[in-house]
Amino acid sequence: MDKIKNEETYLRIGLTSTLNFNNIPELSNKIKALMTGGEIGTSHLVSSQLLRFLSKEKIDLVVIGEQSLHNKHDFQSYWLYREPLLLALPSSHPGSLKEKVSLTDVADLSLFWFSRNANPVFYDKCESYFQQLPFLLKRCQEPDDSLVMLSSIARGKGMALMPRSMCISNQKGLCYRELDKVAAQSLNIDIYAAIRKNESREVVINGLNRLLNEKEV
């Protein structure tokens, strides 16, 4: 009986580690409010890991960056917020003098980039925009440690597109700039909440509704 009761009242939430939700006002208060109600367990993993855990019923509700290309029949996704990307670049670069930067302004810099396997939807969204540029965008392998990458940028070696909520490291020689309007329309991260399609437990539905600002059941 205790096990059944625990399953009905305990909510396991997964949050993508790609974003810092404390720096997203549109979501931080909702997530904090959710954490104060009842028993909550939280995991911070990349979106692909969160969806695997959701599929295996090890997590009940996840907040991820972009929708998954796989197992859409297993999940129900709900759009929450669009996170802008900022450009991390050397403060010594002429492009840093602009309030909003286009990729053409920094065409001489190599972009630290990742493998498509890490997040196919986000990768394809960005690549679709890159293919429209009037020049070939240079790429270099993104290191696993973001601080290592930012240190390289501060030394004048490359640039990176980063979620605004993660642009918190301050180093000499490093700066962050907003993208111009055209680039910003394509280079962003759509954030979704997802649950299993067969989910019927009240604690999970209520948790989702809190994120969506809808009435609890």
C-alpha atoms as a printed R data frame, in Angstrom:
    type eleno elety resid chain resno      x      y       z
1   ATOM     1    CA   MET     A     1  0.000  0.000   0.000
2   ATOM     2    CA   ASP     A     2  2.826  2.436   0.897
3   ATOM     3    CA   LYS     A     3  4.500  1.757  -2.436
4   ATOM     4    CA   ILE     A     4  1.306  2.571  -4.357
5   ATOM     5    CA   LYS     A     5  0.771  5.740  -2.337
6   ATOM     6    CA   ASN     A     6  4.373  6.828  -2.980
7   ATOM     7    CA   GLU     A     7  3.968  6.310  -6.738
8   ATOM     8    CA   GLU     A     8  0.831  8.451  -6.683
9   ATOM     9    CA   THR     A     9  2.381 11.384  -4.771
10  ATOM    10    CA   TYR     A    10  6.055 11.358  -5.772
11  ATOM    11    CA   LEU     A    11  6.942 13.344  -8.897
12  ATOM    12    CA   ARG     A    12 10.261 12.727 -10.666
13  ATOM    13    CA   ILE     A    13 11.284 15.697 -12.824
14  ATOM    14    CA   GLY     A    14 14.123 15.910 -15.322
15  ATOM    15    CA   LEU     A    15 15.622 19.233 -16.446
16  ATOM    16    CA   THR     A    16 17.998 19.610 -19.360
17  ATOM    17    CA   SER     A    17 21.511 20.500 -18.233
18  ATOM    18    CA   THR     A    18 21.967 22.563 -21.407
19  ATOM    19    CA   LEU     A    19 20.128 25.483 -19.777
20  ATOM    20    CA   ASN     A    20 20.388 27.334 -16.470
21  ATOM    21    CA   PHE     A    21 16.746 27.661 -15.454
22  ATOM    22    CA   ASN     A    22 17.640 30.017 -12.597
23  ATOM    23    CA   ASN     A    23 18.463 32.571 -15.308
24  ATOM    24    CA   ILE     A    24 15.193 32.135 -17.229
25  ATOM    25    CA   PRO     A    25 12.595 34.258 -15.377
26  ATOM    26    CA   GLU     A    26  9.787 32.958 -17.582
27  ATOM    27    CA   LEU     A    27 10.361 29.432 -16.204
28  ATOM    28    CA   SER     A    28 12.349 29.675 -12.962
29  ATOM    29    CA   ASN     A    29  9.417 30.712 -10.757
30  ATOM    30    CA   LYS     A    30  7.186 27.986 -12.207
31  ATOM    31    CA   ILE     A    31  9.840 25.330 -11.571
32  ATOM    32    CA   LYS     A    32 10.541 26.597  -8.041
33  ATOM    33    CA   ALA     A    33  6.818 26.607  -7.260
34  ATOM    34    CA   LEU     A    34  6.570 23.068  -8.545
35  ATOM    35    CA   MET     A    35  9.445 21.972  -6.307
36  ATOM    36    CA   THR     A    36  7.644 23.204  -3.181
37  ATOM    37    CA   GLY     A    37  4.600 21.000  -3.684
38  ATOM    38    CA   GLY     A    38  4.719 17.450  -2.318
39  ATOM    39    CA   GLU     A    39  7.638 15.083  -2.826
40  ATOM    40    CA   ILE     A    40  9.876 15.958  -5.769
41  ATOM    41    CA   GLY     A    41 12.940 14.265  -7.234
42  ATOM    42    CA   THR     A    42 15.054 16.146  -9.784
43  ATOM    43    CA   SER     A    43 17.621 15.031 -12.366
44  ATOM    44    CA   HIS     A    44 19.793 17.237 -14.590
45  ATOM    45    CA   LEU     A    45 20.828 15.478 -17.808
46  ATOM    46    CA   VAL     A    46 20.997 16.209 -21.534
47  ATOM    47    CA   SER     A    47 17.678 16.011 -23.378
48  ATOM    48    CA   SER     A    48 18.356 12.655 -25.079
49  ATOM    49    CA   GLN     A    49 19.111 11.039 -21.698
50  ATOM    50    CA   LEU     A    50 16.007 12.570 -20.135
51  ATOM    51    CA   LEU     A    51 13.802 11.137 -22.888
52  ATOM    52    CA   ARG     A    52 15.331  7.688 -22.458
53  ATOM    53    CA   PHE     A    53 14.602  7.847 -18.725
54  ATOM    54    CA   LEU     A    54 11.075  9.070 -19.456
55  ATOM    55    CA   SER     A    55 10.504  6.176 -21.855
56  ATOM    56    CA   LYS     A    56 11.752  3.680 -19.254
57  ATOM    57    CA   GLU     A    57  9.445  5.252 -16.622
58  ATOM    58    CA   LYS     A    58 12.381  6.323 -14.447
59  ATOM    59    CA   ILE     A    59 11.278  9.978 -14.767
60  ATOM    60    CA   ASP     A    60  7.711 11.314 -14.955
61  ATOM    61    CA   LEU     A    61  8.059 14.810 -16.449
62  ATOM    62    CA   VAL     A    62 10.948 16.347 -18.392
63  ATOM    63    CA   VAL     A    63 11.846 19.835 -19.584
64  ATOM    64    CA   ILE     A    64 13.982 19.538 -22.709
65  ATOM    65    CA   GLY     A    65 15.536 21.619 -25.455
66  ATOM    66    CA   GLU     A    66 13.716 20.957 -28.757
67  ATOM    67    CA   GLN     A    67 11.427 18.014 -29.497
68  ATOM    68    CA   SER     A    68 12.743 14.542 -30.146
69  ATOM    69    CA   LEU     A    69 12.771 13.073 -33.661
70  ATOM    70    CA   HIS     A    70 12.283  9.616 -32.179
71  ATOM    71    CA   ASN     A    71  9.478  7.959 -30.252
72  ATOM    72    CA   LYS     A    72  7.022 10.812 -30.809
73  ATOM    73    CA   HIS     A    73  4.275  8.247 -30.418
74  ATOM    74    CA   ASP     A    74  5.506  7.634 -26.846
75  ATOM    75    CA   PHE     A    75  5.595 11.267 -25.667
76  ATOM    76    CA   GLN     A    76  3.289 14.250 -25.507
77  ATOM    77    CA   SER     A    77  5.210 17.540 -25.763
78  ATOM    78    CA   TYR     A    78  4.126 21.062 -24.791
79  ATOM    79    CA   TRP     A    79  5.953 24.223 -25.840
80  ATOM    80    CA   LEU     A    80  7.079 26.395 -22.902
81  ATOM    81    CA   TYR     A    81  9.554 29.039 -24.008
82  ATOM    82    CA   ARG     A    82 12.061 30.075 -26.687
83  ATOM    83    CA   GLU     A    83 15.577 30.602 -25.359
84  ATOM    84    CA   PRO     A    84 17.721 33.064 -27.385
85  ATOM    85    CA   LEU     A    85 21.281 32.193 -28.335
86  ATOM    86    CA   LEU     A    86 24.080 34.677 -27.748
87  ATOM    87    CA   LEU     A    87 27.403 34.782 -29.544
88  ATOM    88    CA   ALA     A    88 30.472 34.336 -27.372
89  ATOM    89    CA   LEU     A    89 33.417 35.977 -29.120
90  ATOM    90    CA   PRO     A    90 36.793 37.581 -28.372
91  ATOM    91    CA   SER     A    91 36.387 41.101 -27.019
92  ATOM    92    CA   SER     A    92 39.325 42.082 -29.241
93  ATOM    93    CA   HIS     A    93 37.340 41.240 -32.390
94  ATOM    94    CA   PRO     A    94 35.794 44.181 -34.329
95  ATOM    95    CA   GLY     A    95 32.417 42.452 -34.170
96  ATOM    96    CA   SER     A    96 32.361 42.969 -30.403
97  ATOM    97    CA   LEU     A    97 31.887 46.706 -30.980
98  ATOM    98    CA   LYS     A    98 28.369 46.057 -32.277
99  ATOM    99    CA   GLU     A    99 25.360 45.752 -29.975
100 ATOM   100    CA   LYS     A   100 23.902 43.032 -32.199
101 ATOM   101    CA   VAL     A   101 26.108 40.866 -34.377
102 ATOM   102    CA   SER     A   102 25.510 38.964 -37.600
103 ATOM   103    CA   LEU     A   103 27.577 35.904 -38.458
104 ATOM   104    CA   THR     A   104 28.868 37.827 -41.454
105 ATOM   105    CA   ASP     A   105 30.524 40.222 -38.988
106 ATOM   106    CA   VAL     A   106 32.564 37.326 -37.583
107 ATOM   107    CA   ALA     A   107 33.062 35.272 -40.751
108 ATOM   108    CA   ASP     A   108 36.807 35.058 -40.078
109 ATOM   109    CA   LEU     A   109 36.260 33.157 -36.808
110 ATOM   110    CA   SER     A   110 35.708 29.410 -36.527
111 ATOM   111    CA   LEU     A   111 32.539 28.292 -34.762
112 ATOM   112    CA   PHE     A   112 32.919 25.741 -31.983
113 ATOM   113    CA   TRP     A   113 30.336 23.132 -33.000
114 ATOM   114    CA   PHE     A   114 29.056 19.725 -31.924
115 ATOM   115    CA   SER     A   115 28.035 16.381 -33.403
116 ATOM   116    CA   ARG     A   116 24.521 16.037 -34.808
117 ATOM   117    CA   ASN     A   117 23.960 12.983 -32.597
118 ATOM   118    CA   ALA     A   118 23.946 15.212 -29.506
119 ATOM   119    CA   ASN     A   119 20.716 16.987 -30.514
120 ATOM   120    CA   PRO     A   120 19.559 16.370 -34.107
121 ATOM   121    CA   VAL     A   121 16.621 18.815 -34.068
122 ATOM   122    CA   PHE     A   122 18.654 21.740 -32.715
123 ATOM   123    CA   TYR     A   123 21.570 20.863 -34.989
124 ATOM   124    CA   ASP     A   124 19.364 20.805 -38.102
125 ATOM   125    CA   LYS     A   125 17.650 24.063 -37.130
126 ATOM   126    CA   CYS     A   126 20.997 25.852 -36.926
127 ATOM   127    CA   GLU     A   127 22.483 24.165 -39.988
128 ATOM   128    CA   SER     A   128 19.483 25.244 -42.058
129 ATOM   129    CA   TYR     A   129 20.361 28.850 -41.264
130 ATOM   130    CA   PHE     A   130 24.097 28.341 -41.808
131 ATOM   131    CA   GLN     A   131 23.422 27.056 -45.324
132 ATOM   132    CA   GLN     A   132 21.787 30.394 -46.207
133 ATOM   133    CA   LEU     A   133 24.886 32.416 -45.344
134 ATOM   134    CA   PRO     A   134 26.780 34.026 -48.247
135 ATOM   135    CA   PHE     A   135 29.991 32.345 -47.071
136 ATOM   136    CA   LEU     A   136 31.135 28.968 -45.780
137 ATOM   137    CA   LEU     A   137 31.057 29.003 -42.001
138 ATOM   138    CA   LYS     A   138 34.238 27.544 -40.553
139 ATOM   139    CA   ARG     A   139 33.809 24.981 -37.768
140 ATOM   140    CA   CYS     A   140 35.994 23.439 -35.087
141 ATOM   141    CA   GLN     A   141 35.239 20.662 -32.606
142 ATOM   142    CA   GLU     A   142 33.489 21.818 -29.461
143 ATOM   143    CA   PRO     A   143 35.326 20.564 -26.344
144 ATOM   144    CA   ASP     A   144 33.416 18.708 -23.634
145 ATOM   145    CA   ASP     A   145 34.328 21.361 -21.061
146 ATOM   146    CA   SER     A   146 32.629 24.694 -21.820
147 ATOM   147    CA   LEU     A   147 35.145 26.597 -19.675
148 ATOM   148    CA   VAL     A   148 37.962 25.289 -21.861
149 ATOM   149    CA   MET     A   149 36.065 26.491 -24.923
150 ATOM   150    CA   LEU     A   150 35.434 29.931 -23.438
151 ATOM   151    CA   SER     A   151 39.090 30.262 -22.460
152 ATOM   152    CA   SER     A   152 40.061 29.552 -26.071
153 ATOM   153    CA   ILE     A   153 37.609 32.189 -27.275
154 ATOM   154    CA   ALA     A   154 39.031 34.704 -24.796
155 ATOM   155    CA   ARG     A   155 42.434 34.088 -26.386
156 ATOM   156    CA   GLY     A   156 41.002 34.920 -29.813
157 ATOM   157    CA   LYS     A   157 40.514 31.346 -31.007
158 ATOM   158    CA   GLY     A   158 36.996 30.973 -32.335
159 ATOM   159    CA   MET     A   159 33.452 31.768 -31.242
160 ATOM   160    CA   ALA     A   160 30.422 29.900 -29.919
161 ATOM   161    CA   LEU     A   161 26.627 30.089 -29.927
162 ATOM   162    CA   MET     A   162 25.365 29.674 -26.364
163 ATOM   163    CA   PRO     A   163 21.979 29.730 -24.616
164 ATOM   164    CA   ARG     A   164 21.547 33.135 -22.990
165 ATOM   165    CA   SER     A   165 20.946 31.530 -19.590
166 ATOM   166    CA   MET     A   166 24.385 29.885 -19.749
167 ATOM   167    CA   CYS     A   167 26.346 33.037 -20.582
168 ATOM   168    CA   ILE     A   168 27.562 33.599 -17.041
169 ATOM   169    CA   SER     A   169 31.321 33.002 -17.220
170 ATOM   170    CA   ASN     A   170 33.283 36.251 -17.165
171 ATOM   171    CA   GLN     A   171 36.840 36.090 -18.439
172 ATOM   172    CA   LYS     A   172 39.225 38.753 -19.629
173 ATOM   173    CA   GLY     A   173 39.106 38.824 -23.425
174 ATOM   174    CA   LEU     A   174 35.630 37.240 -23.625
175 ATOM   175    CA   CYS     A   175 32.309 38.947 -24.377
176 ATOM   176    CA   TYR     A   176 28.747 38.005 -25.293
177 ATOM   177    CA   ARG     A   177 26.644 39.737 -27.933
178 ATOM   178    CA   GLU     A   178 23.057 39.362 -29.110
179 ATOM   179    CA   LEU     A   179 22.505 38.152 -32.658
180 ATOM   180    CA   ASP     A   180 20.907 40.424 -35.222
181 ATOM   181    CA   LYS     A   181 17.174 40.048 -35.832
182 ATOM   182    CA   VAL     A   182 17.434 37.715 -38.836
183 ATOM   183    CA   ALA     A   183 19.851 35.321 -37.145
184 ATOM   184    CA   ALA     A   184 17.956 35.375 -33.849
185 ATOM   185    CA   GLN     A   185 14.765 34.187 -35.571
186 ATOM   186    CA   SER     A   186 16.492 30.944 -36.554
187 ATOM   187    CA   LEU     A   187 19.214 30.465 -33.941
188 ATOM   188    CA   ASN     A   188 17.372 29.696 -30.702
189 ATOM   189    CA   ILE     A   189 16.252 26.796 -28.532
190 ATOM   190    CA   ASP     A   190 12.583 25.896 -28.164
191 ATOM   191    CA   ILE     A   191 11.958 24.473 -24.706
192 ATOM   192    CA   TYR     A   192  9.297 21.805 -24.189
193 ATOM   193    CA   ALA     A   193  7.768 19.900 -21.301
194 ATOM   194    CA   ALA     A   194  7.119 16.238 -22.090
195 ATOM   195    CA   ILE     A   195  5.309 13.349 -20.430
196 ATOM   196    CA   ARG     A   196  4.433  9.844 -21.568
197 ATOM   197    CA   LYS     A   197  1.333  9.713 -23.769
198 ATOM   198    CA   ASN     A   198 -0.284  7.101 -21.554
199 ATOM   199    CA   GLU     A   199  0.314  9.175 -18.404
200 ATOM   200    CA   SER     A   200 -2.780  9.479 -16.201
201 ATOM   201    CA   ARG     A   201 -1.469 10.045 -12.661
202 ATOM   202    CA   GLU     A   202 -2.817 13.189 -11.072
203 ATOM   203    CA   VAL     A   203  0.546 14.253  -9.599
204 ATOM   204    CA   VAL     A   204  2.137 14.273 -13.059
205 ATOM   205    CA   ILE     A   205 -0.759 16.015 -14.813
206 ATOM   206    CA   ASN     A   206 -0.850 18.679 -12.090
207 ATOM   207    CA   GLY     A   207  2.904 19.174 -12.367
208 ATOM   208    CA   LEU     A   208  2.583 19.687 -16.110
209 ATOM   209    CA   ASN     A   209 -0.308 22.111 -15.656
210 ATOM   210    CA   ARG     A   210  1.742 24.191 -13.243
211 ATOM   211    CA   LEU     A   211  4.390 24.617 -15.905
212 ATOM   212    CA   LEU     A   212  1.720 25.508 -18.456
213 ATOM   213    CA   ASN     A   213 -0.108 27.853 -16.061
214 ATOM   214    CA   GLU     A   214 -3.239 25.758 -16.405
215 ATOM   215    CA   LYS     A   215 -5.701 24.641 -13.752
216 ATOM   216    CA   GLU     A   216 -4.800 21.563 -11.768
217 ATOM   217    CA   VAL     A   217 -7.047 18.499 -11.855
